[in-house]
Amino acid sequence: MSKQMKMGILGLLLVIPSFLLLFVTVVIPIIISFKESLTNKSGGYDLSNYTYLFTDKLMRSNIIFTLEVTIISVILVLIISYALAAYMRFNNGTMVKWIRNMYMIPIFIPSVIATYGLIQLLGNHGWVSRMLLLVNGGDMPRIIFDMKGIIIANLWFNIPFTTMLLGSALSAVPNSIIESAKDVGARRLQIFVRFILPLTYKTLLVAVTFVFMGVIGSFTAPFLIGPNAPQMLGVSMEQVFGVFQEKQLAAAIAFFTFLLCSVMGYFYIRSMITEESARSR
């Protein structure tokens, strides 16, 4: 047996445990959920659960609400994280050091504690509301138990990791490219659009994928500070399964959520394959 074949077998043996773990924890539950979602109340198989998912007014509003929260959260997270990462990459000073030391702190705070902290801070009788009442005697606009509260929680949870990803990508951008662009008279916006953004596009796409999947499948913050109706799909799934005991409909919601994540994953994988094909040419 040649050395190359031995290395190939060794690599296969190293991959098999990870593949089996992925198959048991991801693939099999997806197949079971899909099968369960096709089961009707009489024990047969049809698309009645998916029909209800898209024809029921409340379910449609839950889907639209989830997509709105997800898209807005992704856009805001990317804008704020990119701005923070770029500021830390191209600036120096006390403020930069302070941001570098502080921006990762939310990662180490459990989501339940952080969510209750937001309730205490931004609730109707929270700290901010009390301070506004002392200053001008006015009431604070509703933030908690509303879409705005979920979005703020998503910013708290996702900005640190996204900033770290984009910061690593920006640190790989050579200073020589930026200096050369400045020498030929390029402005800051031109440098960003023509050089920095293309060089960090791959990491940006990774960040979009992670944030999208994390937000669309979130449960803790939407459950604790989200509105009663409409609801995020994760909260709706828990209500359908735990309160109404509709196991098949809950499975349909779960599989539909998986399909939404798969669409995002498809664009990411397709982009990576296209990039690798262009390099091989």
N, C-alpha and C positions, 0 to 999 in steps of 0.2 A: 504494500500500500504506500503510495507516494505521500510526501510531506504535505502537499497541497490538499490532498483528499482528507488526511487526518485533521488538518486545520479546519476544513469545511465541516467535517463531522463534529468537531469540538464546538464550532460556532453554532451549529444546529442544536446541539445539546444544551448550550447556554441559553438559546432563545426559547426552547420548548417550555420551560417552567413559566416564563412570562406570558407566553401565548396561552397556556392552559389557564393561568390565573385570569387573563383577559376574557377567555372564552367562558369561564364559569361565572365570573362576576358581572360581565357586560352582555355577551352575546346570548347566553341562555335566558337571562331575565327579559331581554328584549323580545325574544321569540315567544316566551310564555305570556308576556303582556300583550303582544299582537294577537295571539290565539285567544286570549281572554277577551280582548276588545271586540272580537268578531262573534262572541257568544251572545245570543239573545236570551230573553227571559224564559223562553220555552226550551232552552237547551240546544237549539240549532245554531247555525252560523249564517250571519248576514251582516250588512253594514248599518243596521239600525242605530247602533251607538254613535257612529260617525255622522249619520244623518241628524240625530238629535243634537250633536255637538255643533253643527253648523246651521241648524234651523231654529233652535231655541234662542230666544232673544237674550236671556241672561248669559248663556254660554258664549254667544257671539260677542257680547259686550266684554266678557272676561278675556277673550282672545285679543280683541282690539286694544283693551286696556294693557294687557301684558306686552304687546308689541310696541305700544306707545312708550311705556315706561322703559322698556329695553332699549329702544332706538335713542330716546333722549338721554338715557344714562350712558350709553356707549359714546355718543357724541361728546357729552360734557366731560366724561372721564378722559377721553383721548385729548381734547383741547387742553384741559388743565394739566394732565400728566406730561404732555409734550412741552407745554410752556415751562413747567418746573424742571424737566430734564434738560431742556435747552438752556435755561437760565443757569443751572448748575454746571453745565458743560462749558459755556462760553463766558462765564463771569467768575470773579474771585472776590473775596472779602468776608466780612463777619456774617452778613446775611446768608451767603452761600453755605458757609460752615454750619450755621444754625439750621438751615433747611436740611442739609445732609444728615445732621444728627437727629432730626425730629420727624422726618416724613415717613419713616418706617414704623413708628410707634403703633399706629392703628392695626398693623398685622398681628401684634402680640396681645391685643385686647379681644377676648371672646365676643362673638357676634351678639349673644344675648345681652351681655353687660353693656356693649356699645349701643345696642338698640334702646335699652332702658335708660341709658345716659341721654340719648337724643330725646326721649320722652320727657325726662326731667328738665332738659334744656329748652326744648321748643314746644312743649305742650301748652294747653290753654292756661294752666297755672304754673308753668315752668319759670325758670330763672329769667329768660329773655322777656317773657310776658310781664313778669313782676317789675323788671327794670323799666320797660316801656310805660307801665302804669304809673310808676313813680315820676317819670320824666314828663310825659305829656298827658297822662290820664286816659290814653286811647287803648283800644283793644288790639291785640296782636292778630294779624291774619291767620287763618287756619292753615297749619302746616302738617302737624301730626294727624294721623287717621285720614290722610289724603295722598294723592299721587306725589305731591311735593315731598312728603316725608320719606316715601320709599326711594325717591331719586336721591335725596340727601344721604340716606343710609348707603345706597349703592356707591355714591362718591366716596364715602368714608371707607368702605370695604375694598374698593378697587383701585383707587388712585395710587396707593403706595406700591403695589406690585407692578402696575402698569408703568409708573415712573421709573422703577428699577429696570424694567425691560428696555424702555426707550432710552434710559440713561446709558445702559451698556452699549446700545446700538450707536448712540451719538458719540460715545467715547472712542469708537472705532473709526470715526470720520477723521481722516488725516488733516492736520492743521495746514499742511502745504496746499491742499486743494482750496481751502478757504482763503488763504493768503494770496494765491494765484488769481482767484476770482476777484479779489479786492484790487489787485494790481491792474487788472484790465478794466476797472471801473464798474464792476457789478455791484448792485445795491443789495441790501440785506434780504429783501424779498426775493430777488432774483437768485441769490445764493441759496436760499432755503428751497425754492421751487426746483431749481435746476441741479442742485448738488446734494444738499442735505436730505431732502425728502426721498429722492431715488435711492440713496445709499442706506436709508433706514426703512424703506418700504416693507421689506420682508418682516422685520421685527414688528412694525406697525400692524401688519396683517395678523401676526401671531397675537398681539395684544387685543385686537378687535375680536378675534375668535374666542379668546379666553374670557373677555369681559362679557361678550354676548351670551355665551353658554352659562356663565356664572349668574348673570342677572335673570335670564329667562327661566332658570330653574331654581331661583332663590325661594326660600320659605320663611326663614326666621323674621327678617325685617318686614316683609309684606304681611305676615300673620299678626305681628305685634303692633305695627304702626300704619298698616294699610286700611283702606275703607272697607266697610261691610259689603258694598257692592258699587261698582264691579270689583272683582278680585283678580289677583295674579293667578296664573294657572296652577302653580304649586299649592296655594291656599285652597283654590277651588277643588283640586284633586283630593286634598285631605278632607274637606267638607263632604264631598260626594261619597268618599269611601268610609269615613268615620261616623258621620252623622246620618246620612241617608242610606248607608249600606248598599250602595250601587257599585259593586265590585267591577262589573264589566264596563260601566261608563267611566269609572276612575282609570281603568286600564287604557281606555280609548284616549283620555286626556294625557296620560303618561306617554303613550306612543306618539301622539300628535306633537307633544313637546319634544320628544326625541327626533322627530322628522324636522322640526324647525332648527334644532341644533345641527342636524345632519346637513341641511342646506348650507349653513355657514361653514361647516367642516368641508363640504364639497368644494366650495370656492377657494378655501385655503389650500387644500390638497391639489386642486387643479392649477392654482397659481404656482405652487412649488414644482409640480411636474413640468409646467411650461418653462419655468426658469432653468431647471436642470437640463431640459432638452435643448434650450438655447445655448447653454454652456458647452454641452457635448458637441455641438456643431462647430 
